[in-house]
Amino acid sequence: MQKTVVPARVQGQLLDAPRAPGSIYSLNLITLVLRMVIEGAVSMRAASRISGLICEFTGGHQLDGLSHTTVQNYLLRAGLDQIEYSVETCSDRVWIMDHMIASGSLKCFVVLGISARSFASLDRPLQHGDVDVLALIPTEVSNGAVVNAQLSALAGRRGVPLAILSDCGSDLKKGVEIFQQAHPETISLFDIVHLVCRLIWKRIGKEDRFGEYRQACCRCANKLRQSPLAHLKPPRPKTKARYMNLDPEIRWGQRALWLLDRVQRGDLSARQEQRLDKQIVQEQLGWLADYREELEVWAELCAIGQASCAVVRRCGYSEQTCEALQVSLGPGRTPEAQGLIADVVKVVAQQCDRSAIYPRRLPGSSEVIESLIGKGKRFLGTSQNNNSLTGQILSIATSTIELSATTLRESLKRCRIKHVKAWVKENIIPGIHVARAEDLPDPAPGAKLAQTG
């Protein structure tokens, strides 16, 4: 007869810890499950199953775990509390802003905040836990006037910012300029990644030679896609923000050219020799030899851009940034590289001059908001039906909270599910998944399609 093994009780007493306000679940268990979703990239349904297994392992029943709907509700309540109640007014706060774009007409204006004093104390790039989510504003229209109205309303709630950092898109740039007319003390800063990528695009993206290279890559990809050399296929060019996605295409060209050289020399392993026929590789990749010099120049420009971003990401905009930039970049090997270095140092110096009125360094990279928006899109889902904005965007705010039983208890006390429902009703319009279900249902049994003629 098989002996029944009783699971050992886990230390920490997850089930016996204090309960969440208005809930049968312990705060420790809820905190653990939310961190699985936020930090572990676990889906809410998977987190629900895991919570059931935890309950079973600690002596309870698997059905005692949180349902995926309950997990979602706790995520949204904590996020809404962060936006509405948790952030205090601060006189030296820097705002970092951008738009989150999804399917459909609705987009979300996202504003993060961090105290300049807090940023100056960091010796690393910004992380999610360093910032507060000040605003998540769904909108169907965005222009200078709309952005200014949103910034002005936020300033009335949180105080006028010391500085605003953005990618300087046309609507954001115009909105900040209008906002500065009423608040000239606010500094407008340009994100270093977008700034440098635009400088590189001016040198590479508009070259006829680079356009020919891209076309050749597309032809090569089409030939290799269904061949034994499909693993050598070049990356697909990005259709959005093309100037920020040059590096993968250029890096592929260098790697493929290096492979071509090794194939021609016979410098391959036994397994590679079986996989890579010399004649076929020459036929498919031989055209890259015509771009050898250009690829070296383009790769150096991309390396300069990456090094520039690394310096500003760490140092921000300050009196020491330009000096650190020149030391990191060096003189440059080619005339094109030397010209780019001079331009980068010049534009960074302009940003540092704007920041000079404040004694400490200010943030220069908005990558933290790009990362949070990416996490928000994961929460929304990537399927065609579920990639429009929903109330799930409140999870972006939850991602910046240092979750613990204490902070979660206070958040759940202040913010109830009725507050979340009211916020969603006021801010979110029905998404494309709702419209699709209403407009494209299955025909009724026996229904005949209308005929036109």
N, C-alpha and C positions, 0 to 999 in steps of 0.2 A: 504493500500500500504506500502510495507516494505521500511524503510528508509535506504539509502545508507550511510555506515559509512566510512569516509575518514580516512586512517591511519594517526596518529600523526607524525609529522616530528621529527626525532631523533636528539638529540643534538650532536654536533660534525661535522655536515655537511660533511658526508663521500663523497657525490657525488660532492660537490663544492670545495673540497680541491684541492691543486695543482696536476696537472696531472703527471703521470710517463712519462719519456722521450720516445717520439715516440708512445704514447698510448693515448687512449681516457679515460682510467680509472684513478681514483684518487689514489694517493700514499697511502692514509689512507685505502681505500677499499682493495687494493692489499695487504698491510701489514696485515690487519685483516684476509684476506682469507689464506695467507701463514701461519700465526700463527695457524689458525684452523687445517691445514694439519700437521704442525710440532708438535705443543704442544697439540692439541686436538685429535690427532690420527683420524682425519676425512679424508675420502677418497677424492681424487681430484674431482671426480664427485659430491660427496655430498657437498664439499666446493663450487663448481660451482653453485649448486642449492641454497645454502644458500646465496651466493652473489646476486643471482637474487631476492631472498626474501628481502634482505636488500635494494636493489635498489627500489623495489616496496614499501616497508614500508617507505622509505624516500622521497616518492613522485615521483619516476621514474616509469619505467616499468620493469617487471620481466626479460624480454629479455635483459635488459641492463647489466645483470651480466656477469662475466667472464665465458668463456667456460672452460671445464676441460683441454683442450689442452693449453689454455692460462695460466692457473694456473701452469701446468707442466713447461711451458717455463720459467715463472718467477722463479720458484724453481731452475731450472738448471742454469739459468743465474746468479742468486745470488750465487749459490754454486761454479760455475767456477770462478767467480770474487774473491771469498774468497781464492781459491787456487792460482790463477795466479797473483793477483794484491794487495790484501789487507794485506797480512802478511809481516811485516818488518823484516829485519835481526836483530838477537838478540844474544848477546855473552854468555848468561847464560841459553839458552833454553834447556829443557829436552824433548827428543823425546819419544813418546809412540807408539809402532808399533805392528801390527798384520796383519793377512791375513783374508779377507772376502771370505768364500767359498760358492759357489752356484752350481746349477746343470750345467753340461757341464764341459769343460776343462779349462775355464777361471776363474781365481781368481783375487782378488784385494788386492794389498799391500797398507795398510792404515797407514799413519803416522800422529800423532797428535803432537802438540807442546805447551809447556807452559813455561813461564819464571820461573826459580827457585825462583826468588825474589817474583813473584806473588804467587807461591804456598806456600811459607813460610808465607805469610800474611793471608792465609786462616785458619780458625779454624773448618773446616768441610771437608768431602771427596770431591773429584773433581766432578764437574758437567759439562754438555755439554757446557755451556756458558763460562767456564773457559779456554777452550782449543781452539787452532786454527787447522784447517785441513791443514797440510803442503803438503800432497801428496795423491793422489788416482791413483795408477798405476796398471791397469789391466795387467795380465801376465798369460801365459800358463805354464811356467816353473819357479820353484823357488828352488834354492839351494844356497849354500854359496856364490858362485861367482856372481850369479844374484843379491842377496840381497846386496852384497858389492857394485856392480855397481850402484844399485838404491840409496843406501845411499850416495855414493860419488857424484853422480849427484845432489842429494838434498842438500848436504853440499855446493856444488858450488853455488847454488842459495840462500840458506838460512843461510849459515854459519855453521861451525863445531859445533855440539852440545856439551853441557857440559856433558850430560849423555843420555843413551838410555835404556829405560825400556821395557821389553818384557816378554813373557811367556817362552822364551828360548827354543822354538821348534828347531829341529835340523838345519833347514835351516836358521832361524833367528840367532841362537847362532853362527853358523859358519860364517855367513855374518858379524856379529858384530866383531868377532875375527879378521877377515881379515881387516875390516875397522880400527880397533884399531892399526894394524901394521903401518898404515900411519898416524893415529891420536891417539897416546898413551895417550893423555890428556883426551880423552873421557871415561867416566865411564860406565860400563855395569852393569845393575841392573836386578834382577829377581823379577817378579811379585809375591807378597806374596800369593795370592790365589792359583796359580799353585804350588808354592813352598810347602805350607802347605798340599795341597791335595795330593801331591806325597808322602810326609812323612806319611800321614795317610794310603794311599794305600799300602805302604810297610808293614804296620802292619795288615791291615784288608784284603785287596784285594787278597792277595796271600795265605791266610789261607784256609785250606781244609774245616774248619768248616763254613767259610763265603760262600764258593762255594756251600756247601750243603744247607745253608740257602736260597741262591738265587734260587736254583733248587726247593726247597720246596715252595718258593713264586710263582714261575711260575706255578707249579702244582695247587696251591691253586687258583691262578687267573683263570686258565682254568675251574676249578670246579664252581667258583662263578660267572663267567661272565654272564651266562644265568639263574641265580637262584634269589630267593627273597633277597639274601644277596649280590647282585652285588655291592651295595654301599660300602661293606667292602673289595672289591678286592684290592690286593696290587698293587703298581705302577709298571709300566713296566720298567725293567732295561734299562739304556741308552746304546746304542751301540757305541757312540762317546764320547771320554773323560770320560770313565767310572769312573776314579779315582776322578772326580770332582762331581759325582752325587750319592755318597753313602748315603748322609744324608736322602733323602726321603724314601729310602728302610728301613733304620734303624728306622727312626721315625715312619713309619707305623707299624713296628713290635712292638714297645713299646706301641703305641696306641691300636693296636689290642689285645695285651696281657692284657692291662688294662681293655679293654672291656670284655675279657674272664673272668677275675677275678670278675668283677661286675655281669656278668651273673651267675656265679657259686654261688655268695653270695646272689643273688636276689635283688641287689641294682640297680633297674631300674625304670624308670618312667612307668606310665600306658601305654603310647603309645609304649614305647620300649618293654614292655612285650608282646604286641600284635605282634610286628614286629620280635622279636628275640626269636625264639624257642631254649630253653636251649640245647636240645639234638642235634639239627642241628648245632648250634654255636660250641658246643664241638667237633662235628665230623669234622667241617671244619677248626677250629682254634686251636684245642687242641694241635697240634704239636708244637705250639709256646712255650709251657711251657718248652720244652727241650732246648730252646735257651735263657732262662731268664737271666742267668748270663752273657752270651756273649753279649746280647743286651745292658745290663747296661754298660759294658766296651766299646763297640763300640760307644754308645751314648755319653759317656764322651769324647772319642777321637774326635768325631765330634764337640762337644761343645768347646773343646780346640782350634780346628781349626777355628771356627767362632769367638771366642774371640781374637785369634791372628790376624786375618784379620781385625777385627774392630779397634784394636790398631794401626796397621800399616796404615790402610786406613786413620786414623785421624792424626797420628803423622808423617807418612812417615818414611824414614831412617835417623836417626840422633843419636847423643850421648845419648839422653834421651829415645830412643825407647826401648832398652833392659830392662831398669829399669821399664818403664811403662808396658812392657810385663810381667815381673815377678810379678808385683803387681796385674795385671789383672788375670793372670792364677792361681796364688797360688801354693801350693805344689803338688797338684794332689792326688786323693784318692787311686788309684790303681797303681801297678808297671808299667803297660802299659802306664797309663796317665803320670806318672813321667818321663818315658823314652821319650815320645813324647814331653813333655814340655822342657826337656833338649835339644833335637834335634832342636826344633823350635827356642829356644833362641840362640843356636849355629849358625844356618844358618842365622838368622836375624842379629846377631852380625857381621858376615862376610860381609853382605850387608852394614851394617852401617860403617864398617871399610873402605870399598871402597868409601863411601860417605864422609869420614872424611876430604878429601882434600878441600871440599867446606864447608864454615862456616855455611851455613843454611841447613835445612832439605830438602831432595829430595823426590819426589813421590815414593811410594812403591807398589801401586796398579794400575793395568791397567784396572780395571772394567769400567772406563769411555769409553774406546774404545770398550769393549765388548757390552756396552749398545748402543753406536752409530752404531755398526755393526748390532745389532738387529733391530734398527730403520731403517737402510738402507734396510734390508731384508723386512721390512713391506712396504717400498716404492716400492720395486721390485715386491711385490705380492708373495703369497705362493702357487698359483696353479701350477700344473705340467708344464704347458706350459710357464709360465712367471717367473720362478724362476732362470733363468740364468741371468748373468750380462748384464745390458743395461746401456745406458747413465743416467738412473735414479739414479745411485750411486752418482752423483753430489749432490743429495739432502742431503747426509750425511754432506757435508760441510755447506749447508744452515742451518742445525740443530744447528750449533755452533754459528751462528750469532745472535747478539741482534738486532732483526729486528725493525726498526722504519722508518718513512717516509724519514728521512734524510739519513740514511745509505742505504736504498733501492734505493733512487734516485742516489746516487753516484755509486752503484753497476751496476745499469741498464745503466748509462751513459758509463761506461767503457766496459761492456760486452754485446754484442748484440747476437741475436739468431744465426748469422752466425758463431760466435766464438764457440758456443756450438756445432753446426753441424760439424765444423772442428775438434773439440776435439773428438767427438764421432767417426767420420770417421777414425781418426788416432789411437784411442785407443781401440775401441770396435769391436769385430768380431760378425757376425750374431749369435744370440742366438739359443737355442734349439727350441724356438717357431717358428723361421723362418725355420730351418731345417725340423721340423716336418710338416709344411705346404707344403714345397717343396717335401719332400720324401714320405709323407703319405696322398696324396690328395684322394678324392673320385674318384673311377673309372669313366671313361667317360660313358655316357648312351649307353647301348648296348655292352660295352666292355666285353670280355670273359677272365676269368683268365687263365693264361698259365698253361698248364699241363705238368708235368714231368713224365717220366717213361721209 
